[in-house]
């Protein structure tokens, strides 16, 4: 038995947030828009944790609103991710709208992405290499997986993985947005290759997919 998983996608980037739901409690994986908060309120859900898969602003735009409403929520992030979200330069808010316009076209519109000073407080729970916790009877493990960004990490729950931008359902997984290709090859790639082919991946953009699909594209 697993918690209900709701996928929310926002903008032309199709940036994903995932709600892991047990009764009226939830874990939120990434907060790419303030509209995640609207979804929580509409469903009458109480978030216990927010998991940040990495530090880029397109996965953070709604974090401050959520924290301001749910004062008891705990944000979990790898330490380099936690350090980066406090800086509009390191979380890429300063340049994100330009990057997005170049990638998606000059007609790109996202009012949240126009906030070049967007930043967040550090995470409440910070880990270096790995972190394990339990919630509503479920066991979770986070692993630091640098490459796409210095503070990228994966969230594991049984045969499910929430991958952020480390694994996508297309070959763009090898984008290193301020990250490190050497660390990806040395640290992260062996972790990804060791995953069972029946692992279901919930990426930061696009549809969920099975590990075997990703393996074919590598």
C-alpha positions in Angstrom: 0.0 0.0 0.0 1.4 3.4 -1.0 0.2 6.9 -0.5 -1.9 8.6 -3.2 0.4 10.5 -5.5 -1.0 13.6 -7.3 1.1 15.2 -10.0 0.7 18.9 -10.6 2.3 20.6 -13.6 2.8 24.3 -14.2 3.7 26.6 -17.1 5.2 25.9 -20.5 8.1 24.3 -18.7 5.7 21.7 -17.3 7.5 21.9 -13.9 6.1 19.2 -11.6 5.1 19.2 -8.0 4.0 15.9 -6.4 1.7 15.5 -3.5 2.1 12.3 -1.5 -1.2 12.0 0.4 -2.2 10.0 3.4 -5.6 10.9 4.8 -5.3 14.7 5.0 -1.6 14.8 5.5 0.9 15.3 2.7 4.5 15.5 1.6 5.1 18.1 -1.2 7.9 17.3 -3.6 9.1 20.7 -5.1 6.9 23.8 -5.2 7.2 25.3 -8.8 4.3 27.7 -8.3 2.2 29.5 -5.7 -0.7 27.6 -7.1 0.5 24.5 -5.3 -0.8 26.3 -2.2 -4.2 26.7 -3.7 -4.3 23.0 -4.5 -3.5 22.1 -0.8 -6.1 24.5 0.5 -8.7 23.2 -1.9 -8.0 19.6 -1.0 -7.8 20.5 2.7 -4.4 19.0 3.0 -1.8 19.7 5.6 1.8 19.5 4.5 4.2 18.0 7.0 7.3 18.2 4.7 8.5 19.9 1.5 11.2 18.0 -0.3 13.4 20.0 -2.6 15.0 18.0 -5.3 17.4 20.8 -6.2 17.9 24.6 -5.9 16.6 26.0 -9.2 14.0 28.7 -9.1 11.5 27.0 -11.4 11.1 24.4 -8.6 10.8 27.0 -5.8 8.5 29.8 -7.0 5.7 28.7 -4.5 7.9 27.8 -1.5 7.6 31.1 0.3 3.8 31.2 0.0 3.5 27.7 1.3 5.7 28.3 4.3 3.9 31.5 5.1 0.6 29.6 5.3 1.7 26.4 6.9 4.1 27.6 9.6 4.8 24.1 11.0 5.9 22.6 7.6 9.5 21.3 7.5 11.6 21.8 4.3 14.2 19.1 3.6 17.1 19.7 1.2 20.7 18.7 0.6 23.0 21.3 2.1 24.2 22.8 -1.1 20.6 23.2 -2.2 19.7 24.8 1.1 22.6 27.2 0.8 21.7 28.1 -2.8 18.0 28.9 -2.4 18.8 31.9 -0.2 20.5 33.6 -3.2 18.6 34.9 -6.3 21.9 34.4 -8.2 22.6 30.8 -7.0 19.0 29.7 -7.4 19.0 31.3 -10.9 16.0 33.6 -10.3 18.2 36.5 -11.6 18.6 35.1 -15.0 15.7 32.6 -15.2 13.3 34.6 -17.3 16.0 35.2 -19.9 16.9 31.5 -20.0 13.2 30.6 -20.3 12.6 33.1 -23.1 15.6 31.7 -25.1 14.4 28.1 -24.6 10.7 28.5 -25.0 10.4 31.6 -27.2 10.3 35.3 -26.7 6.6 35.2 -26.0 7.3 33.2 -22.8 5.2 34.5 -20.0 5.4 33.6 -16.3 4.8 36.4 -13.8 6.5 34.3 -11.1 9.6 34.0 -13.1 9.9 37.8 -13.5 10.8 38.1 -9.8 14.6 38.4 -10.2 15.1 38.8 -6.4 13.2 35.6 -5.5 14.9 33.7 -2.7 13.9 31.5 0.3 15.0 30.8 3.8 17.3 27.8 4.2 15.8 24.4 4.6 14.8 23.2 8.1 16.3 19.8 7.8 19.7 19.7 5.9 21.7 16.7 5.0 25.1 16.1 3.3 25.1 12.7 1.5 21.9 11.0 2.6 18.9 11.3 4.9 16.3 8.8 6.0 12.9 9.5 7.6 9.5 8.0 8.2 6.1 9.5 7.6 2.7 8.0 8.1 4.2 4.5 8.2 6.2 5.0 5.0 10.0 5.0 4.8 11.9 7.5 2.7 15.6 7.9 1.7 17.2 10.9 0.1 20.6 10.7 -1.7 22.8 13.5 -2.9 23.2 13.2 -6.6 25.2 16.2 -7.9 25.4 16.9 -11.6 22.4 18.7 -12.9 23.1 21.1 -10.0 25.4 21.0 -7.0 22.5 20.4 -4.6 20.5 17.9 -6.6 19.1 14.8 -4.8 16.8 11.9 -5.3 13.9 10.9 -3.0 13.3 7.1 -2.8 10.2 5.4 -1.5 10.2 1.6 -2.2 10.3 1.2 -6.0 9.4 4.9 -6.6 11.9 7.7 -7.2 11.3 11.4 -7.3 14.2 12.6 -9.4 13.9 16.4 -10.0 15.9 17.2 -13.1 18.5 14.5 -12.5 16.4 12.0 -14.5 13.9 13.2 -17.2 12.0 11.2 -19.8 14.2 12.6 -22.5 17.9 13.1 -23.1 17.9 16.5 -21.4 18.8 14.8 -18.2 22.5 15.5 -19.1 22.0 19.3 -18.8 24.4 20.7 -16.1 22.8 24.0 -15.1 25.6 25.2 -12.8 26.3 21.6 -11.9 29.2 19.3 -12.6 29.5 16.7 -15.3 32.5 15.1 -13.5 30.5 14.6 -10.3 27.6 13.3 -12.3 29.7 10.7 -13.9 31.6 9.8 -10.7 28.8 9.9 -8.1 25.4 10.1 -9.6 25.5 7.9 -12.8 26.4 4.7 -10.9 23.4 5.3 -8.5 21.1 5.7 -11.5 22.5 2.6 -13.3 22.0 0.5 -10.1 18.3 1.2 -10.0 16.0 -1.7 -10.9 14.5 -1.5 -14.3 11.0 -1.7 -12.7 11.6 1.5 -10.7 9.0 4.2 -11.5 10.5 7.7 -11.9 8.6 10.9 -11.1 10.7 13.6 -12.8 10.8 17.4 -12.3 9.4 17.9 -15.8 7.2 15.8 -18.0 5.5 12.5 -17.4 6.5 9.7 -15.0 8.2 6.8 -16.6 9.9 3.5 -15.9 13.6 3.2 -15.4 13.8 0.8 -18.3 12.6 3.6 -20.6 15.4 5.9 -19.4 18.0 3.2 -19.8 17.1 2.8 -23.5 17.7 6.5 -24.1 21.1 6.4 -22.4 
